[in-house]
Amino acid sequence: MQTSSSIRVVAINIVAFSLAAFTTSSKILAEQNPSSSDITVSKGGSTGHTSIGDAARAARPGSRILIKPGVYDEQLVIDKSLELVGDGEKVVIQGRDHEALRLEGASVTLRNLTIRSTAGAGVLVTKGKSTITKCTISAPSGAAVSVVSKAAIAAEHTIVSDSTGGFDVDSGATATLTECNISKCKSYAVRVHVEGSNAKIQKCSIKDCPTDGVMVTDNGKLAVLDTEMSAIEHSCLYAHEAILVVKDSKIRNGHMQGIVSDFSHVMVFRTEISGNQWEGLYACSDSTVLVSDCKLNTNGYSGVRMNNALVEIDDTYLTGNHECGVDARSGIYAIVRCHINKNGGNAIWIADQCNTTVLDSDLSENSQGEARVESPAKLRVLPER
C-alpha cells in the first residue's frame, strides 16, 4: 500500500533520530565524577566560606562545593567545572533580580538544592554539559530551567513547579529529563524549539498546567517515553514543524486535544490517549503521522481527527469516544487491524477530498453505524489479506 510505505519511510527516519539524537545527553552523567577536595559553604561561617559565589571563585575546576542548610540570596555565575551539592535539607539558592544560577562551565553538577528565582530563569545554561539531580526549582517570572546556545543538560529526579515555564530548550540545545515531576507551569511544561534543539522526556510526570503541556516547534525534535501527562488546560502535546516520537506513555484528561500534529512528523507507539475533552489526536496541515498499538478511548470528540494529512493507524483501539472513532477530512489515510467500537457516532466519518482505506478492522457496535461518507470522499473497506 503506497500510503503505508510512505509513512513507514518517514517512521524509519524518525526512529533513527530517536536512537541517535541524544547520544551527547546520555553521556553527561558519565563524564562528571569530580575527585578534588571538597569546599564547604556555611551561613554561620564556622567552616569554609559564607557564600557560594566566594567558594566558586576560589575553587579549582573539578572541585565539589558542599553547601550547608540555609537560604543563600545570590545570583551565581558558574564558569568552570564544579559540583554544587546541598549538604542536608533546606539548602536554598534564591535569585531576586536575575536568574539564580547561570551555568557556563564545561561540566557543572547541581545536586540536592532548592533553587528559586523571582525574576528570570531559575537556572540558565549557556555553555557546556550540566547535570541537575534531586533539585526543586521554581521561577514565577521565567523558565525554571532554560538551556540555550548548544548547551546540554541531564535532569534527574527533579521537581519543577510554580513557574512561567518548566524546561525551555532553545537555539540548538539538548536536554534529557528522567523521572522529573513538572506541574503548575503557567505557559508550558517543556518547550523545544529552533532547529538543532532536541530533548528526551522519560519516566516523567507532567500535570496541572494552565496552558500547554509539552511543545516542540520550529524544527525541534522531541522523544516522549514512558511518561504520564494529565490535566493540561490546552493541548497536552503540540508539534508544529517538528519531529515528535511518543512511546509507552499515558496522555489523559487534557482540556483540549491529547496530541496535535501541525506540519510535523509524528509517531505514537503503545500509548494510551484517553479522557481528553477534544480529540485524542489531531493531525493536520501536511503532517505525516503513524499511530501503532495504541488506545484512544473516551475522548470528548473523536479518537483521531485528520485534515489534510498523511496518516496510518494500525493495531489500535478507538473505543467509547463521544462522537466518532475516526474523523477524516482532506488527505490520505490507512486504518489497518484496528478495533473501532462503541463510539457515540460512526466508527468512521470521512468528507471532502479524503481517500481512506480500511483493512482487516472491526467497525461494529457504534451508535450511528460503521461509516459516514460525504462526497467526494472515498472509502475502501477491505477484508483480511
Backbone torsions as a table, in degrees:
resi	resn	phi	psi	omega
1	MET	NA	124.7	-173.4
2	GLN	-62.3	-40.6	179.3
3	THR	-58.9	-49.4	-179.1
4	SER	-61.1	-43.2	-179.3
5	SER	-62.5	-42.6	-178.9
6	SER	-63.0	-43.3	-178.6
7	ILE	-66.7	-39.8	-176.4
8	ARG	-71.7	-27.2	172.6
9	VAL	-62.3	-45.9	176.4
10	VAL	-62.6	-39.7	-178.8
11	ALA	-60.7	-42.7	179.3
12	ILE	-60.3	-42.0	179.0
13	ASN	-63.6	-38.7	-179.6
14	ILE	-69.1	-39.9	177.3
15	VAL	-60.2	-42.0	177.6
16	ALA	-58.2	-40.8	176.3
17	PHE	-61.0	-46.4	-174.2
18	SER	-67.1	-26.8	179.3
19	LEU	-84.3	-32.2	-170.8
20	ALA	-104.8	-22.8	-168.6
21	ALA	-70.7	-19.8	-172.3
22	PHE	-108.4	18.8	-178.3
23	THR	-57.6	-43.4	-179.1
24	THR	-61.8	-46.0	-177.7
25	SER	-63.8	-40.4	-175.9
26	SER	-66.6	-18.1	-179.7
27	LYS	-92.2	-5.9	-172.5
28	ILE	-61.2	-47.5	-177.0
29	LEU	-61.7	-40.9	-176.3
30	ALA	-67.3	-25.5	-175.1
31	GLU	-85.2	-5.4	-173.4
32	GLN	-115.9	103.8	-179.7
33	ASN	-148.5	69.5	-173.7
34	PRO	-62.6	142.4	-177.6
35	SER	-123.0	3.1	-178.7
36	SER	-74.6	169.5	179.4
37	SER	-65.9	148.9	-179.4
38	ASP	-76.3	149.8	172.3
39	ILE	-117.9	134.9	-175.6
40	THR	-106.8	139.3	173.7
41	VAL	-120.5	131.4	-179.6
42	SER	-140.6	134.6	178.4
43	LYS	-62.2	-34.4	-179.1
44	GLY	-75.8	-16.4	177.7
45	GLY	74.5	15.1	-178.2
46	SER	-68.8	-33.2	176.9
47	THR	-139.2	146.8	172.8
48	GLY	66.0	-141.2	-174.4
49	HIS	-97.5	159.4	177.2
50	THR	-99.5	-11.9	176.7
51	SER	-130.7	147.8	179.5
52	ILE	-67.9	-38.6	179.9
53	GLY	-59.4	-44.8	178.2
54	ASP	-62.3	-41.6	180.0
55	ALA	-64.8	-40.6	-179.8
56	ALA	-65.5	-39.7	179.4
57	ARG	-67.5	-32.1	-178.1
58	ALA	-83.1	-19.7	-173.2
59	ALA	-76.3	148.0	171.7
60	ARG	-83.5	153.9	175.5
61	PRO	-55.3	135.5	-178.6
62	GLY	94.9	-3.4	-178.5
63	SER	-76.3	157.6	172.1
64	ARG	-110.9	130.8	179.1
65	ILE	-107.9	116.6	177.3
66	LEU	-92.9	123.8	-173.9
67	ILE	-110.6	120.2	-179.6
68	LYS	-75.3	159.4	-178.0
69	PRO	-55.6	145.1	179.4
70	GLY	150.9	171.7	177.0
71	VAL	-104.3	120.0	-177.0
72	TYR	-109.7	106.9	178.8
73	ASP	-83.9	90.5	-175.5
74	GLU	-145.2	146.2	165.9
75	GLN	-104.7	111.7	-170.0
76	LEU	-105.0	136.5	169.7
77	VAL	-116.4	114.1	180.0
78	ILE	-103.4	107.1	-173.1
79	ASP	-112.3	21.1	176.1
80	LYS	-145.2	168.4	179.3
81	SER	-72.7	111.9	-179.2
82	LEU	-141.8	160.6	171.2
83	GLU	-118.8	120.8	177.1
84	LEU	-105.7	117.1	-172.3
85	VAL	-125.7	127.2	172.1
86	GLY	-73.2	121.3	-176.6
87	ASP	-97.0	76.2	-177.3
88	GLY	118.9	-174.6	-178.5
89	GLU	-81.0	158.5	170.7
90	LYS	58.4	50.0	169.9
91	VAL	-97.6	108.2	-171.0
92	VAL	-115.6	125.9	171.2
93	ILE	-107.6	122.0	-170.8
94	GLN	-125.9	116.1	175.7
95	GLY	-100.7	134.5	-174.5
96	ARG	-108.0	-30.7	-175.2
97	ASP	-109.4	-27.2	-179.7
98	HIS	-138.4	-165.8	174.0
99	GLU	-59.7	147.2	179.1
100	ALA	-68.5	-40.6	-178.9
101	LEU	-134.0	131.9	172.3
102	ARG	-116.9	119.3	-174.9
103	LEU	-104.0	117.5	-179.6
104	GLU	-125.4	0.5	-178.6
105	GLY	-77.0	160.1	-179.4
106	ALA	-63.8	-32.5	-177.0
107	SER	-152.3	105.2	-176.8
108	VAL	-123.0	136.2	176.9
109	THR	-120.7	132.7	172.1
110	LEU	-115.7	128.4	-175.6
111	ARG	-141.3	132.8	172.0
112	ASN	59.0	46.4	-179.4
113	LEU	-122.9	150.0	166.1
114	THR	-104.5	123.7	-173.8
115	ILE	-121.4	125.6	-179.3
116	ARG	-129.8	140.6	173.7
117	SER	-135.9	130.3	178.0
118	THR	-93.4	-8.5	178.8
119	ALA	-146.9	112.6	-179.5
120	GLY	91.3	-169.0	-176.2
121	ALA	-70.1	153.8	170.8
122	GLY	-70.2	-52.1	176.9
123	VAL	-128.2	125.5	176.1
124	LEU	-112.7	120.3	-178.7
125	VAL	-110.5	115.4	-175.8
126	THR	-112.0	-17.6	-178.2
127	LYS	-146.9	162.0	169.0
128	GLY	71.6	-163.9	-178.0
129	LYS	-125.1	120.9	-174.5
130	SER	-121.4	153.5	177.2
131	THR	-123.5	134.2	177.0
132	ILE	-122.8	117.2	-174.2
133	THR	-131.5	129.2	174.9
134	LYS	54.9	44.1	177.0
135	CYS	-109.7	160.6	172.6
136	THR	-121.9	124.2	-170.4
137	ILE	-130.8	136.0	173.9
138	SER	-142.5	145.0	-179.7
139	ALA	-150.8	86.5	-175.2
140	PRO	-59.7	-20.8	-178.1
141	SER	-112.0	12.0	-179.1
142	GLY	-166.2	-168.5	175.4
143	ALA	-75.8	141.5	174.7
144	ALA	-60.4	-46.3	176.9
145	VAL	-133.1	123.4	177.7
146	SER	-117.9	125.6	-177.8
147	VAL	-120.7	123.8	-173.4
148	VAL	-136.9	172.5	167.2
149	SER	54.7	46.1	175.9
150	LYS	65.1	17.2	171.6
151	ALA	-74.7	169.0	-178.5
152	ALA	-139.5	143.6	174.3
153	ILE	-134.5	154.4	165.2
154	ALA	-125.9	120.8	179.5
155	ALA	-113.6	130.4	-178.8
156	GLU	-131.0	140.8	171.5
157	HIS	49.3	42.8	-176.1
158	THR	-115.1	141.3	-180.0
159	ILE	-105.7	126.0	175.9
160	VAL	-122.7	127.7	179.5
161	SER	-157.4	167.0	174.2
162	ASP	51.6	47.2	-179.7
163	SER	-127.5	161.8	172.4
164	THR	-65.0	-46.0	174.1
165	GLY	-133.5	159.1	177.8
166	GLY	-85.3	-91.4	176.4
167	PHE	-108.2	125.8	178.8
168	ASP	-114.0	115.3	-176.3
169	VAL	-113.3	114.2	-166.0
170	ASP	-139.5	158.1	167.7
171	SER	57.2	46.0	175.9
172	GLY	82.7	13.3	-179.2
173	ALA	-81.0	167.7	-179.1
174	THR	-132.3	138.6	178.8
175	ALA	-141.6	140.1	170.0
176	THR	-123.6	121.3	-178.9
177	LEU	-113.1	123.1	-176.0
178	THR	-128.7	123.1	177.2
179	GLU	52.9	45.4	175.1
180	CYS	-101.0	150.6	174.4
181	ASN	-111.7	120.8	-175.9
182	ILE	-124.3	123.9	-177.4
183	SER	-151.8	159.7	172.1
184	LYS	54.5	43.2	174.3
185	CYS	-98.1	127.0	-167.8
186	LYS	-68.9	-33.1	-176.2
187	SER	-109.7	-38.1	-179.7
188	TYR	-167.6	153.8	173.4
189	ALA	-85.5	-46.7	176.1
190	VAL	-138.9	134.7	176.3
191	ARG	-131.1	125.9	178.0
192	VAL	-121.7	119.4	-174.9
193	HIS	-151.8	156.7	-178.0
194	VAL	82.8	135.8	-176.6
195	GLU	-54.7	136.6	-177.2
196	GLY	95.6	-15.7	176.6
197	SER	-81.9	135.3	176.3
198	ASN	-148.2	153.5	-177.2
199	ALA	-148.3	154.0	172.9
200	LYS	-127.9	127.9	177.8
201	ILE	-113.6	119.3	-177.1
202	GLN	-137.4	132.7	177.7
203	LYS	57.3	39.0	-179.5
204	CYS	-105.9	163.5	172.4
205	SER	-119.7	126.6	-179.1
206	ILE	-129.3	120.8	-174.1
207	LYS	-156.7	165.6	170.9
208	ASP	54.8	47.1	176.4
209	CYS	-104.2	129.9	-173.0
210	PRO	-77.4	-5.0	174.1
211	THR	-129.8	-116.8	-178.4
212	ASP	-86.1	156.8	176.3
213	GLY	-88.5	-86.7	-178.5
214	VAL	-116.2	131.4	-177.2
215	MET	-125.0	133.2	171.0
216	VAL	-129.7	121.6	-171.4
217	THR	-141.7	169.5	169.2
218	ASP	54.5	48.5	177.1
219	ASN	70.3	19.3	170.5
220	GLY	-74.9	167.1	180.0
221	LYS	-131.4	137.7	-175.3
222	LEU	-144.7	135.9	170.0
223	ALA	-118.5	131.3	178.5
224	VAL	-118.3	115.8	-172.0
225	LEU	-126.7	128.2	172.4
226	ASP	50.1	48.3	-174.7
227	THR	-123.7	146.5	178.4
228	GLU	-111.1	132.0	177.5
229	MET	-128.2	136.5	-179.7
230	SER	-156.7	158.9	174.2
231	ALA	53.0	49.5	175.1
232	ILE	-99.5	132.6	-172.8
233	GLU	-68.0	-40.7	178.2
234	HIS	-105.6	-143.9	179.9
235	SER	-69.1	136.8	178.1
236	CYS	-67.5	-46.5	178.4
237	LEU	-130.2	125.5	-177.0
238	TYR	-128.4	123.6	178.4
239	ALA	-120.1	126.3	177.0
240	HIS	-132.2	117.4	-178.2
241	GLU	51.1	53.9	-172.4
242	ALA	-149.5	177.7	174.1
243	ILE	-118.0	129.5	-178.0
244	LEU	-134.5	130.5	173.5
245	VAL	-120.8	129.0	178.2
246	VAL	-126.0	127.1	180.0
247	LYS	-138.2	139.8	168.6
248	ASP	53.2	40.6	-175.4
249	SER	-119.5	170.5	176.1
250	LYS	-128.0	123.2	-178.1
251	ILE	-124.5	103.9	-166.3
252	ARG	-136.2	149.2	168.1
253	ASN	58.3	35.2	171.1
254	GLY	-77.8	155.5	-177.2
255	HIS	-84.0	-8.8	172.9
256	MET	-131.3	-129.3	-179.3
257	GLN	-80.1	156.0	171.1
258	GLY	-72.3	-55.5	178.6
259	ILE	-131.8	136.8	173.0
260	VAL	-121.4	128.5	174.4
261	SER	-117.1	118.1	-176.7
262	ASP	-128.2	112.0	-176.3
263	PHE	54.8	40.1	-172.2
264	SER	-133.0	166.7	171.6
265	HIS	-109.3	120.5	-172.8
266	VAL	-133.3	136.9	171.3
267	MET	-126.9	135.7	179.7
268	VAL	-130.0	120.5	-178.5
269	PHE	-123.3	138.7	169.2
270	ARG	45.7	49.2	-175.2
271	THR	-125.8	140.3	175.2
272	GLU	-96.9	124.8	177.2
273	ILE	-124.5	103.5	-169.7
274	SER	-145.4	153.9	172.8
275	GLY	69.9	13.5	177.5
276	ASN	-80.1	147.1	-171.4
277	GLN	-73.3	-24.2	175.1
278	TRP	-109.1	-135.7	-179.9
279	GLU	-75.7	153.2	170.0
280	GLY	-66.7	-48.3	177.4
281	LEU	-139.1	133.8	177.4
282	TYR	-122.9	117.7	179.1
283	ALA	-113.8	128.2	-176.1
284	CYS	-150.0	172.9	167.6
285	SER	55.7	58.9	174.8
286	ASP	64.4	23.8	174.2
287	SER	-71.4	152.5	171.2
288	THR	-117.3	120.6	-169.8
289	VAL	-134.5	136.8	171.6
290	LEU	-123.1	124.8	176.6
291	VAL	-118.2	120.8	-174.4
292	SER	-137.7	130.8	173.8
293	ASP	57.4	47.3	-177.7
294	CYS	-116.8	171.9	173.5
295	LYS	-127.8	116.5	177.6
296	LEU	-118.6	91.9	-168.2
297	ASN	-126.3	149.8	171.5
298	THR	52.7	36.1	172.8
299	ASN	-83.9	158.6	-170.2
300	GLY	-69.9	-27.2	175.8
301	TYR	-117.3	-98.0	179.9
302	SER	-110.8	162.2	172.4
303	GLY	-66.2	-49.9	177.3
304	VAL	-132.8	132.8	172.5
305	ARG	-119.6	134.2	-175.2
306	MET	-134.5	137.5	179.7
307	ASN	-148.8	114.2	178.8
308	ASN	57.7	56.8	-178.4
309	ALA	-143.5	174.0	175.0
310	LEU	-121.0	111.8	-169.1
311	VAL	-135.9	137.4	166.7
312	GLU	-120.7	132.9	175.3
313	ILE	-121.2	120.2	179.0
314	ASP	-134.7	149.1	176.0
315	ASP	50.7	44.0	-172.7
316	THR	-126.4	145.0	175.4
317	TYR	-99.3	128.2	174.4
318	LEU	-126.6	94.4	-171.5
319	THR	-133.0	147.8	172.3
320	GLY	67.4	18.3	176.1
321	ASN	-75.5	151.0	-170.2
322	HIS	-63.6	-38.1	177.4
323	GLU	-108.2	-113.7	-176.5
324	CYS	-96.1	163.5	173.7
325	GLY	-70.7	-48.8	-179.9
326	VAL	-130.2	128.0	175.9
327	ASP	-117.5	111.3	-174.2
328	ALA	-121.1	129.3	173.7
329	ARG	-114.0	-155.7	-173.2
330	SER	-47.2	129.7	179.0
331	GLY	147.7	-174.5	179.8
332	ILE	-123.2	126.1	-171.7
333	TYR	-137.2	144.2	175.8
334	ALA	-128.4	131.7	178.9
335	ILE	-123.2	114.7	-169.2
336	VAL	-127.5	126.0	175.7
337	ARG	52.6	46.4	-179.8
338	CYS	-107.0	158.7	174.0
339	HIS	-115.5	110.9	-177.1
340	ILE	-120.0	95.3	-168.0
341	ASN	-137.7	154.6	169.2
342	LYS	57.2	34.7	174.5
343	ASN	-90.3	159.0	-175.2
344	GLY	-71.8	-21.4	176.7
345	GLY	-116.9	-134.1	175.6
346	ASN	-80.3	161.6	169.1
347	ALA	-62.0	-48.2	-178.3
348	ILE	-134.0	134.1	174.7
349	TRP	-126.9	118.2	-178.7
350	ILE	-125.7	148.7	-178.2
351	ALA	-156.7	173.5	177.7
352	ASP	62.7	-154.0	-177.1
353	GLN	-81.8	69.4	-173.0
354	CYS	-116.6	131.1	178.0
355	ASN	-122.3	108.3	-173.6
356	THR	-123.0	133.0	175.9
357	THR	-117.1	130.1	178.2
358	VAL	-116.6	125.2	-176.0
359	LEU	-127.3	126.0	171.6
360	ASP	51.6	50.9	-177.7
361	SER	-125.4	152.1	179.0
362	ASP	-98.2	115.3	-177.8
363	LEU	-113.8	26.3	-172.3
364	SER	-87.0	165.7	170.5
365	GLU	61.8	37.2	172.0
366	ASN	-102.3	146.7	-170.1
367	SER	-59.6	-34.7	-177.6
368	GLN	-114.8	21.5	173.8
369	GLY	97.3	-175.0	-173.5
370	GLU	-73.9	-51.0	-171.5
371	ALA	-145.1	143.4	169.9
372	ARG	-119.9	120.2	-176.1
373	VAL	-120.9	118.9	178.9
374	GLU	-107.4	125.1	-179.1
375	SER	-57.3	141.5	9.5
376	PRO	-94.8	20.5	-178.1
377	ALA	-62.8	153.3	-179.6
378	LYS	-126.7	132.8	179.4
379	LEU	-127.1	128.3	172.8
380	ARG	-117.1	124.4	176.9
381	VAL	-112.6	115.6	-174.0
382	LEU	-113.6	145.2	175.7
383	PRO	-73.8	179.7	178.5
384	GLU	-60.7	136.3	-179.8
385	ARG	-71.3	NA	NA
